[in-house]
Amino acid sequence: MKRIWTLICLMVAVYSLRAQEYEANWESLDQRPVPAWFEDAKFGIFIHWGPYSVPAWSPKGTYTEWYQYWLQSKKLFGNGDFEGDEVYRYHVKTYGADFPYYNFGEMFTADLFDPEEWAELFEKAGAKYIVLTSKHHDGFTLWPNEQANDRGFAWNSMEVGAKRDLVGELTEAVRKTPVKMGVYYSLYEWYHPWWQNDKTRFVEEHYLPQIKDLVQRYQPDILWTDGEWEMEGEQWKSEEFLAWLYNESAAKDDILVNDRWGKGLRQQHGGYYTTEYEAGKTFDKPWEECRGMGFSFGYNQNEDAQDYNSAQALILMLVDIVSNGGNLLLDIGPDARGSIPPIMQERLLAIGQWLQVNGEAIYGTRKWTQAAQWSDGDRKIDHEKGYLGGDYILKQTVDPAPGKAVKELFFTQKEGDVYAISPIYPAEDLLIKDIQASEETEVTLLGQDAPLDFEQRGNDLLVKVPRLASNQLPCAYAWSFRITNVE
């Protein structure tokens, strides 16, 4: 019966997406439902890849995909305190003072790029969708596009460097798997002459025809926009574009968008909401946290092993976000030849191995009445930077500072069952607070078949956990307990 009801809900959602005619205003556009597959997916992979992957360098704690900005801002506004100074000095030392950023286009060869291998890795990682940068703020497109050349020279992957339609090749490979295909697109471009001198012309003659070409060619499942913060949504003509997208485009029946459509519009309008290097947020609307494995989204050869989050941190981060009703969009940065660095592959495969055992507690779940079970203590996250590093989750679970509270358990729910996910394997007993068992309740450790003994103690459930040797544990890093038929 549950499966029939789920199928009916999916059919209704699909009909709602396809049946409604949307007007070019937020009141109408915000009625567009987010398809259930996105809320069920929970884990996606972000891919930042472009000419910035050639130098692949920036100071630790910065984004390498901003290389052109750091470089040219220093050259234009020479100031020893400017944030781009280190990039400028690195560039001059490595490539010379007269080497323009645009030369990296020819060096972006992608000669080792194998889209089938990438797609296989994404599926093994347990990702349900990916989002590839089709164009970042430097304006270089990873597909053949007329508008990419309107600055007076070729600036796309079909004519420069790789001589390949990278978006098209990866789209074709991914669509042979169950993984959904999404594309990132930057609305603005730092140094496009029209953007700098005539923003109206940039929007009408460059941005709008270019983004429509992307949608019509590849019909992505997700259109993930960015670079919107310089102008209001009205100047971007976002409402008009989205009405076209939902009513007329080749992707109109199924396409999903995020919330980055104009200055001040994030977490206000659009499709699902986005956060970036944040924690503790939760919304009544579907949402997604994006972040890198280290800090940079683009590959940064200046980052060392200790700058990357461990598999344990990434898995606990995924669990934390899902317990709050969100998705994790975890970024990888391939190099300029199209190789995904081994440390990134290792992290993805570790997440996939964990999800093979615990996916039931992640995929298709929703928030429970409480996201986590806390110990006593201070719950505030201490961090100095504006962006939150991935070690926050270790401090909240397995490595707390003195006096700090920890999340003893994370909770998710699905079809009447509750999942309690523990970041520490219980030594003997597991106390789950504020949960009421019924006569039909069973408690099971995912990855183990035998039901566990438990007893109700007032409002709490005490579960007898089997003692297992390390080689008997069903997984590493976090353990999921299924509690069926709770009151």
C-alpha positions as CSV (number, residue, x, y, z in Angstrom):
1,M,0.0,0.0,0.0
2,K,2.9,2.4,0.8
3,R,4.4,1.8,-2.6
4,I,1.1,2.5,-4.3
5,W,0.7,5.7,-2.4
6,T,4.3,6.8,-3.2
7,L,3.6,6.1,-6.9
8,I,0.5,8.2,-6.8
9,C,2.3,11.1,-5.2
10,L,5.0,10.9,-7.9
11,M,2.4,10.9,-10.6
12,V,0.7,13.9,-9.1
13,A,4.0,15.8,-8.8
14,V,4.9,15.1,-12.4
15,Y,1.5,16.2,-13.6
16,S,1.8,19.4,-11.5
17,L,5.2,20.2,-13.2
18,R,3.8,19.7,-16.7
19,A,0.2,21.0,-16.5
20,Q,0.6,24.5,-15.1
21,E,1.3,27.6,-17.2
22,Y,3.6,30.0,-15.3
23,E,3.5,33.7,-15.4
24,A,6.7,35.9,-15.4
25,N,6.4,36.8,-11.7
26,W,7.7,35.3,-8.5
27,E,4.2,34.6,-7.1
28,S,3.5,32.3,-10.0
29,L,7.0,30.9,-10.5
30,D,7.3,30.0,-6.9
31,Q,4.4,27.6,-7.3
32,R,6.5,25.3,-9.4
33,P,7.0,22.2,-7.3
34,V,10.4,20.7,-6.6
35,P,10.2,17.1,-8.0
36,A,10.3,14.4,-5.3
37,W,13.4,12.8,-6.8
38,F,15.5,15.7,-5.6
39,E,14.3,15.5,-2.0
40,D,14.9,11.7,-2.2
41,A,18.4,12.0,-3.7
42,K,20.3,13.5,-0.7
43,F,23.8,13.2,-2.3
44,G,25.1,15.0,-5.4
45,I,28.5,15.7,-6.9
46,F,29.6,19.2,-8.0
47,I,32.3,19.4,-10.7
48,H,34.4,22.6,-11.2
49,W,36.4,22.3,-14.3
50,G,37.8,24.8,-16.8
51,P,40.9,26.8,-17.8
52,Y,41.5,27.6,-14.1
53,S,42.3,23.9,-13.8
54,V,45.5,24.6,-15.7
55,P,47.3,26.8,-13.1
56,A,45.2,25.0,-10.4
57,W,46.7,27.2,-7.7
58,S,45.6,29.8,-5.2
59,P,46.3,30.5,-1.5
60,K,44.9,28.0,0.9
61,G,41.4,29.0,1.9
62,T,40.5,30.6,-1.5
63,Y,38.8,29.4,-4.6
64,T,41.2,28.5,-7.5
65,E,38.3,28.9,-10.0
66,W,38.7,32.6,-9.2
67,Y,42.3,32.6,-10.5
68,Q,41.5,35.1,-13.3
69,Y,39.9,37.5,-10.9
70,W,42.8,37.3,-8.4
71,L,45.3,37.7,-11.2
72,Q,43.8,40.6,-13.1
73,S,42.5,42.5,-10.1
74,K,46.1,42.7,-8.8
75,K,47.4,43.8,-12.2
76,L,44.7,46.5,-12.5
77,F,44.6,47.8,-8.9
78,G,48.1,46.9,-7.7
79,N,48.0,46.9,-3.9
80,G,50.2,44.9,-1.7
81,D,47.2,44.2,0.6
82,F,44.9,43.0,-2.2
83,E,43.7,39.4,-1.8
84,G,45.0,38.5,-5.3
85,D,48.6,39.5,-4.7
86,E,49.8,35.9,-4.0
87,V,48.1,34.7,-7.2
88,Y,49.7,37.5,-9.2
89,R,53.2,36.7,-7.9
90,Y,52.7,33.0,-8.5
91,H,51.5,33.7,-12.0
92,V,54.5,35.9,-12.9
93,K,57.0,33.4,-11.4
94,T,55.4,30.4,-13.2
95,Y,54.2,31.8,-16.5
96,G,55.7,35.3,-16.8
97,A,54.2,38.8,-16.5
98,D,53.0,38.9,-20.1
99,F,51.2,35.6,-20.1
100,P,47.4,36.3,-20.2
101,Y,44.8,34.1,-18.5
102,Y,43.2,33.4,-21.9
103,N,46.3,31.3,-22.9
104,F,45.1,28.7,-20.4
105,G,42.2,27.9,-22.8
106,E,44.6,26.1,-25.2
107,M,46.3,24.3,-22.3
108,F,43.0,23.0,-21.1
109,T,43.3,19.8,-23.1
110,A,41.1,17.3,-21.3
111,D,43.1,14.6,-23.2
112,L,42.6,12.1,-20.4
113,F,38.9,12.8,-19.9
114,D,36.9,9.6,-20.1
115,P,33.2,10.4,-19.5
116,E,32.3,6.8,-19.1
117,E,34.8,6.4,-16.3
118,W,33.6,9.5,-14.6
119,A,30.0,8.3,-14.8
120,E,30.9,5.0,-13.3
121,L,32.7,6.6,-10.4
122,F,29.7,8.9,-9.7
123,E,27.4,5.9,-9.6
124,K,29.8,3.9,-7.3
125,A,29.9,6.9,-5.0
126,G,26.2,6.7,-4.4
127,A,25.5,10.1,-6.0
128,K,22.0,10.5,-7.4
129,Y,22.8,13.6,-9.4
130,I,25.8,15.7,-10.6
131,V,26.2,19.3,-11.5
132,L,28.9,20.2,-14.0
133,T,30.2,23.8,-14.5
134,S,29.2,24.5,-18.1
135,K,30.6,28.0,-17.7
136,H,32.2,29.8,-14.7
137,H,32.8,33.5,-14.2
138,D,35.7,33.5,-16.7
139,G,33.2,32.9,-19.5
140,F,34.8,29.8,-21.0
141,T,32.1,27.4,-22.0
142,L,32.5,23.6,-22.0
143,W,30.2,23.3,-25.0
144,P,30.2,24.8,-28.5
145,N,28.5,28.1,-28.2
146,E,28.2,31.2,-30.5
147,Q,28.0,33.7,-27.7
148,A,31.2,32.4,-26.1
149,N,33.1,33.9,-29.0
150,D,31.5,37.4,-29.0
151,R,34.4,38.9,-27.1
152,G,36.4,38.7,-30.4
153,F,38.1,35.3,-30.1
154,A,37.1,31.7,-29.6
155,W,36.5,30.9,-25.9
156,N,34.9,27.4,-25.7
157,S,36.1,23.8,-25.4
158,M,35.1,22.8,-28.9
159,E,37.4,25.3,-30.6
160,V,40.1,25.8,-28.0
161,G,42.2,23.3,-26.1
162,A,40.2,20.1,-25.7
163,K,38.4,20.5,-29.1
164,R,35.5,18.5,-27.5
165,D,32.0,19.1,-26.4
166,L,32.6,18.3,-22.8
167,V,29.1,19.0,-21.5
168,G,27.6,16.8,-24.3
169,E,30.0,13.9,-23.7
170,L,29.5,13.8,-20.0
171,T,25.7,14.2,-20.4
172,E,25.6,11.2,-22.7
173,A,27.6,9.1,-20.4
174,V,25.7,10.0,-17.2
175,R,22.4,9.4,-18.8
176,K,23.4,5.7,-19.3
177,T,23.3,5.5,-15.5
178,P,20.5,6.2,-13.0
179,V,22.3,9.5,-12.0
180,K,20.6,12.8,-12.9
181,M,22.5,15.3,-15.0
182,G,22.8,18.9,-14.0
183,V,24.7,22.0,-15.2
184,Y,26.1,25.0,-13.4
185,Y,26.0,28.3,-15.3
186,S,27.4,31.7,-14.2
187,L,25.2,34.5,-15.1
188,Y,27.9,37.1,-15.1
189,E,31.5,37.2,-16.5
190,W,34.2,39.3,-14.8
191,Y,35.9,40.6,-17.9
192,H,33.5,40.4,-20.8
193,P,33.6,43.9,-22.4
194,W,29.8,44.1,-22.5
195,W,29.5,43.2,-18.8
196,Q,32.0,45.9,-17.9
197,N,30.5,48.6,-20.2
198,D,26.9,47.7,-21.2
199,K,25.2,45.3,-18.8
200,T,21.9,45.6,-20.7
201,R,23.5,44.5,-23.9
202,F,25.3,41.7,-22.0
203,V,22.0,40.3,-20.7
204,E,20.1,40.6,-23.9
205,E,22.7,39.6,-26.5
206,H,25.0,37.3,-24.5
207,Y,23.6,35.8,-21.3
208,L,20.0,35.1,-22.4
209,P,20.7,33.5,-25.8
210,Q,23.6,31.6,-24.3
211,I,21.8,30.0,-21.3
212,K,18.8,29.2,-23.6
213,D,21.2,27.4,-26.0
214,L,22.6,25.4,-23.1
215,V,19.1,24.3,-22.0
216,Q,17.9,23.5,-25.5
217,R,20.9,21.5,-26.4
218,Y,21.2,19.3,-23.3
219,Q,17.9,19.5,-21.5
220,P,19.5,19.2,-18.1
221,D,17.6,17.9,-15.0
222,I,19.1,20.7,-13.0
223,L,20.0,24.3,-14.0
224,W,22.3,25.6,-11.2
225,T,22.9,29.3,-11.6
226,D,25.4,31.5,-9.8
227,G,27.1,34.9,-10.2
228,E,23.8,36.6,-9.8
229,W,24.7,38.9,-6.9
230,E,25.8,42.0,-9.0
231,M,22.3,42.9,-10.2
232,E,18.7,42.7,-9.2
233,G,16.6,39.9,-10.6
234,E,14.7,42.4,-12.8
235,Q,17.9,43.4,-14.5
236,W,18.7,39.8,-15.2
237,K,15.2,39.3,-16.5
238,S,15.0,36.2,-14.3
239,E,11.2,36.1,-14.1
240,E,10.8,36.2,-17.9
241,F,13.5,33.6,-18.4
242,L,12.0,31.2,-15.9
243,A,8.6,31.6,-17.4
244,W,10.2,30.6,-20.7
245,L,12.0,27.7,-19.1
246,Y,8.9,26.3,-17.5
247,N,6.5,26.9,-20.3
248,E,8.4,26.7,-23.6
249,S,11.8,25.2,-23.3
250,A,12.8,21.7,-24.4
251,A,13.4,20.9,-20.7
252,K,10.1,22.4,-19.4
253,D,8.5,19.2,-18.2
254,D,11.2,18.2,-15.8
255,I,13.9,20.8,-15.2
256,L,14.7,22.0,-11.7
257,V,16.4,25.2,-10.7
258,N,18.1,26.6,-7.6
259,D,17.6,30.0,-6.0
260,R,20.4,32.2,-7.4
261,W,18.5,34.5,-9.8
262,G,19.4,38.0,-8.6
263,K,20.8,40.1,-5.8
264,G,19.2,39.2,-2.5
265,L,17.1,36.4,-4.0
266,R,18.8,33.4,-2.4
267,Q,16.6,31.5,0.0
268,Q,13.7,33.7,-1.2
269,H,12.7,32.7,-4.7
270,G,13.4,30.2,-7.4
271,G,13.6,26.4,-7.0
272,Y,15.3,24.7,-4.1
273,Y,17.4,26.8,-1.7
274,T,21.2,26.7,-1.5
275,T,23.8,27.2,1.2
276,E,27.6,27.2,0.9
277,Y,30.0,26.2,3.6
278,E,27.4,26.6,6.3
279,A,25.9,24.4,8.9
280,G,22.8,24.2,11.1
281,K,20.5,25.7,8.5
282,T,17.1,24.2,7.8
283,F,14.2,25.3,5.7
284,D,10.6,24.3,5.0
285,K,11.6,24.1,1.3
286,P,13.9,21.5,-0.3
287,W,17.5,22.7,0.1
288,E,21.1,21.8,-0.6
289,E,24.5,22.6,1.0
290,C,27.5,22.8,-1.5
291,R,31.1,22.7,-0.5
292,G,34.5,21.3,-1.6
293,M,36.4,18.3,-0.3
294,G,39.1,20.7,0.7
295,F,38.2,24.4,0.5
296,S,38.5,25.2,-3.1
297,F,35.9,24.0,-5.6
298,G,38.4,24.0,-8.6
299,Y,41.4,21.7,-8.2
300,N,44.1,23.4,-6.0
301,Q,47.5,21.8,-6.1
302,N,48.4,24.0,-3.2
303,E,46.1,22.0,-0.9
304,D,47.8,19.1,0.9
305,A,46.3,15.9,2.3
306,Q,45.6,17.6,5.6
307,D,43.5,20.3,3.8
308,Y,41.0,17.6,2.6
309,N,38.2,16.5,4.8
310,S,38.5,12.9,5.8
311,A,36.0,10.2,4.7
312,Q,34.7,10.2,8.2
313,A,34.1,14.0,8.2
314,L,32.3,13.9,4.8
315,I,30.1,11.0,5.8
316,L,29.1,12.6,9.1
317,M,28.5,15.9,7.2
318,L,26.2,14.1,4.8
319,V,24.3,12.6,7.7
320,D,24.1,15.9,9.5
321,I,22.7,17.7,6.4
322,V,20.2,14.9,5.6
323,S,19.0,14.9,9.2
324,N,18.0,18.6,8.7
325,G,16.2,17.8,5.5
326,G,18.9,18.9,3.0
327,N,21.1,17.5,0.3
328,L,24.9,17.5,0.2
329,L,26.4,18.7,-3.1
330,L,30.0,17.7,-2.7
331,D,32.5,19.2,-5.1
332,I,35.4,17.6,-7.0
333,G,37.9,19.4,-9.1
334,P,39.5,17.5,-12.0
335,D,42.8,18.6,-13.4
336,A,43.2,20.2,-16.8
337,R,43.8,16.8,-18.5
338,G,40.5,15.4,-17.2
339,S,41.8,13.2,-14.4
340,I,40.0,13.3,-11.1
341,P,42.7,13.4,-8.3
342,P,43.0,10.0,-6.5
343,I,42.3,11.5,-3.1
344,M,39.0,12.8,-4.4
345,Q,38.2,9.4,-6.0
346,E,39.1,7.7,-2.7
347,R,36.7,9.9,-0.7
348,L,33.9,9.4,-3.2
349,L,34.3,5.6,-3.1
350,A,34.4,5.6,0.7
351,I,31.1,7.5,0.8
352,G,29.7,5.0,-1.8
353,Q,30.8,2.0,0.4
354,W,29.1,3.5,3.4
355,L,25.9,4.2,1.4
356,Q,25.7,0.6,0.2
357,V,25.1,-0.3,3.8
358,N,23.3,2.8,5.1
359,G,21.6,4.2,2.1
360,E,18.2,3.1,3.4
361,A,18.6,5.6,6.3
362,I,19.6,8.4,3.8
363,Y,17.8,8.1,0.4
364,G,14.2,9.0,0.3
365,T,14.1,10.1,4.0
366,R,12.7,13.2,5.5
367,K,13.3,15.2,8.7
368,W,12.0,13.6,11.9
369,T,10.6,15.5,14.8
370,Q,14.2,16.2,15.9
371,A,17.3,16.2,13.8
372,A,19.7,15.1,16.4
373,Q,20.0,13.9,20.0
374,W,22.4,16.2,21.9
375,S,24.4,15.7,25.0
376,D,24.6,18.5,27.6
377,G,26.9,21.4,27.0
378,D,27.4,24.4,24.7
379,R,26.0,23.8,21.2
380,K,27.6,26.8,19.5
381,I,30.0,26.2,16.7
382,D,33.3,28.1,17.2
383,H,35.0,29.2,14.0
384,E,36.9,32.3,13.0
385,K,36.4,32.3,9.2
386,G,33.2,33.4,7.4
387,Y,33.1,30.0,5.8
388,L,32.7,27.0,8.0
389,G,35.4,24.3,7.6
390,G,34.5,20.6,7.5
391,D,36.0,19.9,10.9
392,Y,32.9,21.4,12.5
393,I,31.1,18.0,12.3
394,L,34.0,16.2,14.0
395,K,33.9,18.7,16.8
396,Q,30.2,18.1,17.2
397,T,30.5,14.3,17.3
398,V,33.8,12.5,17.9
399,D,36.3,15.2,18.9
400,P,34.5,17.8,21.0
401,A,36.2,20.6,22.8
402,P,35.8,20.7,26.7
403,G,32.4,21.9,27.7
404,K,30.9,21.5,24.2
405,A,27.8,19.4,23.5
406,V,27.9,16.6,20.9
407,K,25.3,15.1,18.6
408,E,25.0,11.6,20.0
409,L,22.6,10.5,17.3
410,F,21.2,11.9,14.0
411,F,17.6,11.0,13.0
412,T,15.8,10.5,9.7
413,Q,12.5,9.0,8.9
414,K,10.7,7.1,6.1
415,E,7.3,5.5,5.8
416,G,6.7,5.2,9.6
417,D,10.3,4.0,10.4
418,V,12.9,6.1,12.2
419,Y,16.6,5.8,11.7
420,A,19.0,6.7,14.5
421,I,22.5,7.1,13.1
422,S,25.3,7.0,15.7
423,P,28.8,8.5,14.9
424,I,30.3,6.2,17.6
425,Y,29.6,2.5,17.7
426,P,27.9,1.9,21.0
427,A,29.9,-0.1,23.5
428,E,26.9,-2.0,24.9
429,D,23.6,-0.1,25.2
430,L,22.1,2.6,23.0
431,L,19.8,5.1,24.6
432,I,17.5,6.8,22.2
433,K,15.6,9.6,23.9
434,D,12.0,10.7,23.2
435,I,10.8,7.8,21.1
436,Q,7.9,5.5,21.8
437,A,7.9,1.9,20.5
438,S,4.7,0.1,19.5
439,E,3.8,-3.6,19.8
440,E,5.1,-4.1,16.2
441,T,8.4,-2.2,16.7
442,E,11.6,-3.9,15.7
443,V,15.1,-2.5,16.0
444,T,17.8,-3.5,13.5
445,L,21.4,-2.5,12.9
446,L,21.6,-1.9,9.1
447,G,24.0,-4.4,7.6
448,Q,23.0,-7.0,10.2
449,D,19.9,-9.2,9.8
450,A,19.0,-10.1,13.4
451,P,16.6,-7.8,15.3
452,L,18.0,-6.3,18.5
453,D,16.6,-6.6,22.0
454,F,15.3,-3.3,23.5
455,E,13.1,-2.0,26.3
456,Q,11.0,1.1,26.7
457,R,12.1,3.2,29.7
458,G,9.5,5.9,30.1
459,N,9.9,8.1,27.0
460,D,13.2,6.5,26.0
461,L,14.3,3.4,24.2
462,L,17.2,1.3,25.5
463,V,18.6,-0.9,22.7
464,K,21.0,-3.8,23.4
465,V,23.8,-3.5,20.9
466,P,25.8,-6.5,19.9
467,R,29.5,-6.5,20.6
468,L,31.3,-6.9,17.3
469,A,34.9,-7.1,16.4
470,S,36.2,-4.5,14.0
471,N,36.1,-6.9,11.1
472,Q,32.5,-7.8,11.9
473,L,31.2,-4.2,11.8
474,P,29.0,-3.7,8.7
475,C,30.6,-0.4,7.9
476,A,32.9,2.4,9.2
477,Y,32.4,5.9,10.5
478,A,28.7,5.8,11.4
479,W,26.1,3.1,12.2
480,S,22.4,3.2,11.5
481,F,19.7,1.7,13.6
482,R,16.2,1.2,12.0
483,I,13.3,1.5,14.5
484,T,10.1,0.3,12.8
485,N,6.5,1.2,13.5
486,V,7.2,3.9,16.1
487,E,4.2,5.6,17.8
